[in-house]
Amino acid sequence: MIVTVVRSGGFAGLVARGEVDTNEAEDGGRLEETVRRLEAAQPGGGRPQPDRYIYRLQVRPEPEAAATEITVAEQDLDPDLAWLVDRVLG
């Protein structure tokens, strides 16, 4: 599974991007389980707020597969999702 996180917004409007292949990561099982819970929960109902980050997560089951995309505002991050974005942006 390929997990990509793009963080945008914030005070300076900087963009950060990270990507992890769970098949090559030591904590790949935890990453995949967190992604599955995230997809089932459908987070991100909140609206963006000034000077806060927006996270766009793309999940591909394999490198050439179509990606599922989830967008979450900073204030909607729960502890699992916060760990996931920090881990991928690393």
ZIMOBEL-V490234 format. One line per field, one symbol per residue. phi: phi as a letter, one per 30 degrees, with the letter a starting at -180 (. if undefined). A space follows every 50 residues. Layout:
# ZIMOBEL-V490234
phi: ???
This chain:
# ZIMOBEL-V490234
phi: .cccbbcbjidcidcbbbbbcddcceceddeddddddddddhdjdddebe icdbccccbbdbecddccbbcbdedcdceddddddddddg
